[in-house]
Amino acid sequence: MIIAVVGPTGVGKTKLSVELAKHYHGIIINCDAMQVYKGMDIGTAKITEKEKENIPHYLFDIKNVLENYTVYDYQVDARKILEENQDKNIIFVGGTGLYLKAALYSYEFSKEEKETNNYDELSNEELYDLALKKDPHMDIHVNNRKRLVRFLNKEEINIPPSKPLYDAIYIGLTCNRDVLYERINKRVDEMFEQGLLEEVKSFYDAGIDSKALKTAIGYKELYSYFDGDITLEEAKELIKKRSRNYAKRQYTWFNNQMDIKWFDVDFKDFNKTVEEVIKYIEWNKENLCTR
């Protein structure tokens, strides 16, 4: 049986995944794009060793922040784990919807090479001409160098509509929007109390300026602070704002892309939520062909 626990940031996915793994004697696979990186712990709210409760966890802390880990790489790694653990109950947990879809759906990719061509020797106009030769109908502006380079490095393939490859039960956690935003704001404050500033500064002082650190909320804002572009208070407020906006986008993505059964989280008695989810799984799994 495969269970996917999804939802916005800060709603209790990690805790539920552990409870389900304990109940079903399962393993857990991460589907959070930033939690694959070593050292990005506090800012990604990564599960601690104590919280794992001796349950096998996969695809956490598998890459150095200097490495480029793509959704294609994730698809390969996740499916390998699925095939090697067909006799086990598997719980996916995380908020990166595209990673989950890549693992469980017929989602096709062209494998981008690790070392892409930056075309440093070419002008924007020359890049634009190359892009037009590749596709006369492309509409990227001549001054958008970043998109032109990405376009030229991308292999063109025909990608059919994706369909589920694995039977899975999709569990979504949700709560009142105001409550969620309050929890997100509080969690950011707690991250700073736990040492987020020091965690990010260790990367900054080491001169590490990788894609992961430029992308992750909580890291890119503090890099701007260390660069002297914004104050620490401004960085904190940006982290909170972008985390709230990200949560909103997560809701939209999951609602549009997957058939999710949503559960309102009882934060005062989380066990009630766990019981409701298990009851739904037990009712539902009889209708699934669980490999």
C-alpha positions, 0 to 999 in steps of 0.5 A: 500500500502507498499513502501520500501525506500532502498539504501546505507547510506547517500543518503537521504532515511529518507527525502524521507520516510517522504515526501512519508508518508506526501503525502500518509498519511502513517506511517513509519517503521524503517528497520535499525538494529542499530536505534532500540536502544535507545541512539544510535542517532548521529552515526546511523543518526537517525531521530529527533523528528522535522524531523518526522513532527508528522508522526507515526514512528515505531521500532525506540528506542525500545531497550536498548543497553544491549538487544539483538535484532535479525532479528527474533525479528524484523520480529515478531515486523514488521509483527505485525505492518503490521497486525495492520495497514492494512488500512494504507499506510506503508513506510519501510525505512532503509539500513538493507536489511535482516530486510526488507526481513524478514518482507516482504518475507517468510523468516523463522527463528528458534528463538534463545533464549535470553540467549545462552549457552557460553560453558565456561566450555568446551575446544575448543577440546570439543566444536569441538567434540560436533559440529561434533556430531551435524553435522559430515560434519561441517567444522569449525576450532577447534580454531574458538571458537566463530563460534563453540559456535554459531553453537552449539546454533543454531537450525537446520531447513530447510529453503525454498527459500523465496518469497514475502508475501506482495505486495510492491513497492521497491524504491532505492536511488542512486547517483554517487559513488564519490559523495556518498563517499564524502557525507559519509565523510562529514556526518562523520565529521558532526557527530563529530560536533554534538557530536558523541564522547560524545555520544559514551563516555557516553556508554564507561564511563558507562562500557557498552560493548554490541553487538550493540556497538561492531557492529555499525560503529562509535561506535566500532572504538571510543571504540578502541580509548577510549581503547588507541588502535588507535588515534582519527584521525585514528578512524575517518578515519576508520569510513569513510572507513567502512561506504564507504565499507558498502555502497558498500555492501548495493548496492550489497545486494539489487541488488541481493536480491530484484527487486528495482527501482533505482532513481538518487538523485538530491541533489540540488533539492530533490523535483524533486526526490520526484516527480519522485518517486511518479510518479513511485508509481502512475504508478506502484500501479495499477499493485499491489494487495495492500492487 
